[in-house]
Structure formats: C-alpha cells, structure tokens
Amino acid sequence: MKSKGFDVARHRDFLLVLDDGDDVMGSLIAFAQQNGITGASLHGIGAFSQATVAYWNKTTKVYEEIAVDEQVEVLSIAGSLATADDEIKVHAHATLGRRNGSTIGGHLLRATVFPTLEVFIVDVGARLVREKDAATGLMLLSRIP
C-alpha cells in the first residue's frame, strides 16, 4: 500500500467544459500540458456520441475493447492525470447510460463529446508517476512523492 497527503495550499481547481466533437482524452492531455499539471484527480458528467471502454482481462493481461456506438449520457467519469516518462497519462473510468436506462462502463480508451462534458480537475500540486508493472503489464501509479 502507498499513501500520500497533499498540501492543500498547492491545490488548483479547474472546470473544463468540452464541446460537441471534442476528443476527450486528447483534450484532457492538452489541458494538463497547457496548465503544467503533472498530478491530478478528475470527475465529471456529460454525454458522448461514441466511446470505447475496456475491461482488463487478468488471464490474458490484455484490455478487451467494448465499442459504444450510440449516444450515451456520461453518468460519471472519474480518474487521474499522472506522468509516464515525460508524457501526461489519463487513467479514467466511465459509467455510461443508454437510452433504455441500462449502463455500460469500464476503462475509458476513447470518446467523442456530444453535446458537452463538464470535468472538474483538482491539481494536487505534485508529480504523480506511472510505470509499467512487471506482474500485470499495466501502467500503475508507482511513485507518489
């Protein structure tokens, strides 16, 4: 187990509102780069015109992609922003609501916004680092200064 307390005085809070057609992952990465964010939590709501979520299969150690080729409500998106080498990495999960009231969710790989996505980002004021875990092959938080 790892844990870390963060200095509240170093926190910065943001609201990022994405528009119709915006690429979610690219927009989050660009925003983090523009604002010097190297460690953050995020959560939000909105809607997607399409998305791809995934389920990580522990036996094969591969993400199994699930295409969501329909308009869905983003009931919840939650995750973190961290670094791997010098790149910003987004680790986010989403619960998506379908027209019939059913849900689908998983690790968010790709999504296109329609009509909006409201994402609250809390910059923790510290660099979070992801590294490849030898046992699983996953990019896990390895260092929390």
N, C-alpha and C positions, 0 to 999 in steps of 0.2 A: 504494500500500500504506500502511496505517496500522498502528501498533502502540503498545502501552502496557503498561508494567509497573505492577502494583498493589501497594500497601503491605499486606503480609501482616498487619500489626498491626490493620488496619482491616477485615479479612475477618470475616464472621459466617457460620457454617454452620448450616443448618436441615435438619430432616427433616419433610416434610409428608406425612401419610398421609390420603389421601382415601378416603371410604366409598362404599358402594353408592348409586347415584343422583346422586352429586356431578357437577356440571358442571366439567370440567377447566379450561377457560380462565377462567371466572368465579372459580373457587376460587384459581387462581394469582394473578390480578389482586387479588382481595380480600386474600390473604395478603401480597402485596407492599405494598399500601397500609397495612395494619394494622401492618406492621413497618418502614415507612419505607425500603423497598428501591427504589432507582432505577437499579440496575445489578447484574445477577447472571447466573450461569450455572446451568443446571439439567440434571439427568438422573434417569432413574428406570425402574421396571418395574411391571407390574401387569396389569390386564385392563379391557377396555371391553365394555359391552353393545352399543354402537353408536358409530360415529365417522364423521367426514367428513374425508378428507385431500384434498390437491390437488396438481396438477402445474402449474407455471408455464410457459405456452407463450410462448417468446420471440418468436415471429412475431406472435401476436395481442396479446401483453402482458396476458394475462388468465389467472387461475388457473382450471384446469379441475377441477371438483369430482368426487370419487370417493366415493360413499356406501358405507359398510361397515356393512351392516345385519345383523350377526351378532355373536355372542360371539367376541372375539379376545383373545389374550394380547398384552400390550404387551411386546415383546421389548426395545424401547429407546425412550425418549423423551429427546430432547436439545434444548437450546435456550438462549435468553437472555431476560432481562427488561430492558427499557430504557424510556425515556420518549419520547413524541412530544407536543409541547406540554406539557400538564400531566397527560397520561394515561400509565398504565403499559401497555406493549405486550408481548405474549408472541410470540416467534418460536420455534416449536418444530417439529421433525420427529419422526415416529414410524415405527417398523417394527413391524408388527402380524402376529402369527402366527395363521393359520387352523387349524381342526381337522384338515385334511388335511396340515398341515405346510408349506403354501405361505405366502408372505408377501405383504403389500401395504404400501406406505409412501408417505410424502410429507409435504408441509407440513400440519401439523395445524390444522384450522379449528375443529372441534367434536368433543366426545367426552363420553360418559357413563360413569362408572366402574361396574364390577361385577366382582368384589366389592370390590377395593381397588386403589389406585395409590400407590406409595411414591416420593416425589420428593425428591431431595436438592438443596438450593438453596444456592449459595455467593454471598453478597452480597459484591461486590468492593469495597465501601466508596467507590464513586464513581458519579456520574451518567453513564449511557450514553444517548446521544441518537439517535433515528431521525428521518430526514427523507425526504421524497419525492424520489427520484432522477429528474431530468428525462428522462434517456435511457430508463429502463425503466418508470417509474411505480411502482416498488417502494419500500417504506419501508425504507431501508438505514441501518445504523449510520453516522452522519456525523461525530459528534464523540465522541471518547473522551478525556476530559480527562487 
